[in-house]
């Protein structure tokens, strides 16, 4: 009896879904739910120039709305990781002696606008099979560079000054102020700029490939900016374990050579493959329509002036 009831419910739902799917072909859906995966690449003081394949994965989700037949805008939330290590940089660049490295787990919330090359017809199911686009926006980045605590603290002549507590542990670098007296916060504004191509897979789904660069307003995504190292006497390393850790993280090898390049901010590159689903979005229409009014997208038969967005009075 229970099986029969379940089967009956499933058949009823399937019939309703099929009916909605048949009718929804006539609706110009403007809302898109997006989600995808990709990779992120740091472009800063601890990355190898010209190399784009030492990457970390990212995951992204968002909601878009088509304002015109070519322009859509929306919000996106992306989680990703960045990393860099002197040991991976070309030896000819002479940066390996710094012994610096970092890894950072990040969150980015962005608002973007997209302009497509080809317009979307009134019936969205008749859109182009392939449609290139450009995108630009503004975002807020939460970042937290971390690194492994060195085993020893050394001076610039190579002498070992003391063993460092918590050696081998990954710690957040920001709290140790490794470029004293300079400090930085956990947030940074970013400007995403990119391009992509959207491919129609079904009437209700596209797949897009997008590459974009993030212009940032910070040089501390990797905790490295200034050319010089802080003087060792800025750290109370003899009396404080915390200060000893900070001094060792600031100059792991003790050689005191050029640390970073303060003349340019850090960037990061994002590549994503995303699925984009065209949804009816009746709830979203009710939330974002003026006065909370819901627009009737089902044309009324037998009446003049029926259209896709007739207002329904409650």
GINORLIN-V354640 format. One record per residue. N is the residue number from 1. RES is the residue in one letter. SS is DSSP state (helix for helix, strand for strand, loop for the rest). BURIAL is + if it has 16 or more other C-alpha atoms within 10 Angstrom, else -. Layout:
# GINORLIN-V354640
N RES SS BURIAL
N RES SS BURIAL
This chain:
# GINORLIN-V354640
1 X loop -
2 X helix -
3 X helix -
4 X helix -
5 X helix -
6 X helix -
7 X helix -
8 X helix -
9 X helix -
10 X helix -
11 X helix -
12 X helix -
13 X helix -
14 X helix -
15 X helix -
16 X helix -
17 X helix -
18 X helix -
19 X helix -
20 X helix -
21 X helix -
22 X helix -
23 X helix -
24 X helix +
25 X loop -
26 X loop +
27 X loop +
28 X loop +
29 X loop +
30 X loop +
31 X strand +
32 X strand +
33 X strand +
34 X strand +
35 X strand +
36 X strand +
37 X strand +
38 X strand +
39 X strand +
40 X strand +
41 X strand +
42 X strand +
43 X strand +
44 X loop +
45 X loop +
46 X loop +
47 X loop +
48 X loop +
49 X loop -
50 X loop -
51 X loop -
52 X loop -
53 X loop -
54 X loop -
55 X loop +
56 X strand +
57 X strand +
58 X strand +
59 X strand +
60 X strand +
61 X strand +
62 X strand +
63 X strand +
64 X strand +
65 X strand +
66 X strand +
67 X loop -
68 X loop -
69 X loop +
70 X loop -
71 X strand +
72 X strand +
73 X strand +
74 X strand +
75 X strand +
76 X strand +
77 X strand +
78 X strand +
79 X strand +
80 X strand +
81 X strand +
82 X strand +
83 X strand +
84 X strand +
85 X strand +
86 X helix +
87 X helix +
88 X helix -
89 X loop +
90 X loop -
91 X helix -
92 X helix -
93 X helix -
94 X loop -
95 X loop +
96 X helix +
97 X helix +
98 X helix +
99 X loop +
100 X loop +
101 X strand +
102 X strand +
103 X strand +
104 X strand +
105 X strand -
106 X strand +
107 X strand +
108 X strand +
109 X strand +
110 X strand +
111 X strand +
112 X strand +
113 X strand +
114 X strand +
115 X strand +
116 X strand +
117 X loop -
118 X loop -
119 X loop -
120 X loop +
121 X loop -
122 X loop -
123 X loop -
124 X helix +
125 X helix +
126 X helix -
127 X loop +
128 X loop -
129 X loop -
130 X strand -
131 X strand +
132 X strand +
133 X strand +
134 X strand +
135 X strand +
136 X strand +
137 X strand +
138 X strand +
139 X strand +
140 X strand +
141 X strand +
142 X strand +
143 X loop +
144 X loop +
145 X strand +
146 X strand +
147 X strand +
148 X strand +
149 X loop +
150 X loop +
151 X loop +
152 X strand +
153 X strand +
154 X strand +
155 X loop +
156 X loop -
157 X loop -
158 X loop -
159 X loop -
160 X strand -
161 X strand -
162 X strand -
163 X strand +
164 X loop +
165 X loop -
166 X loop -
167 X loop -
168 X loop -
169 X loop -
170 X strand -
171 X strand +
172 X strand +
173 X loop +
174 X helix +
175 X helix -
176 X helix +
177 X loop +
178 X loop +
179 X loop +
180 X loop -
181 X loop -
182 X loop -
183 X loop -
184 X loop -
185 X loop -
186 X loop -
187 X strand +
188 X strand +
189 X strand +
190 X strand +
191 X strand +
192 X strand +
193 X strand +
194 X strand +
195 X strand +
196 X strand +
197 X strand +
198 X strand +
199 X strand +
200 X strand +
201 X strand -
202 X strand -
203 X loop -
204 X loop +
205 X strand +
206 X strand +
207 X strand +
208 X strand +
209 X strand +
210 X strand +
211 X strand +
212 X strand +
213 X strand +
214 X strand +
215 X strand +
216 X strand +
217 X loop +
218 X loop +
219 X loop +
220 X loop +
221 X loop +
222 X loop +
223 X loop +
224 X loop +
225 X loop +
226 X loop +
227 X loop -
228 X loop -
229 X loop +
230 X loop +
231 X loop -
232 X helix +
233 X helix -
234 X helix -
235 X loop +
236 X loop -
237 X loop +
238 X loop -
239 X loop -
240 X loop -
241 X helix -
242 X helix +
243 X helix +
244 X helix +
245 X helix +
246 X helix +
247 X helix +
248 X helix +
249 X helix +
250 X helix +
251 X loop +
252 X loop +
253 X loop +
254 X loop +
255 X loop +
256 X loop +
257 X loop -
258 X loop -
259 X loop +
260 X loop +
261 X loop +
262 X loop -
263 X loop -
264 X loop -
265 X loop +
266 X loop +
267 X strand +
268 X strand +
269 X strand +
270 X strand +
271 X strand +
272 X strand +
273 X strand +
274 X strand +
275 X strand +
276 X strand +
277 X strand +
278 X strand +
279 X strand -
280 X loop +
281 X loop -
282 X helix -
283 X helix -
284 X helix -
285 X helix +
286 X helix -
287 X helix -
288 X helix -
289 X loop -
290 X helix -
291 X helix -
292 X helix -
293 X loop -
294 X loop +
295 X strand +
296 X strand +
297 X loop +
298 X loop -
299 X loop -
300 X loop -
301 X loop -
302 X loop -
303 X loop -
304 X loop -
305 X loop -
306 X loop -
307 X loop -
308 X loop -
309 X loop -
310 X strand -
311 X strand -
312 X loop -
313 X loop -
314 X loop -
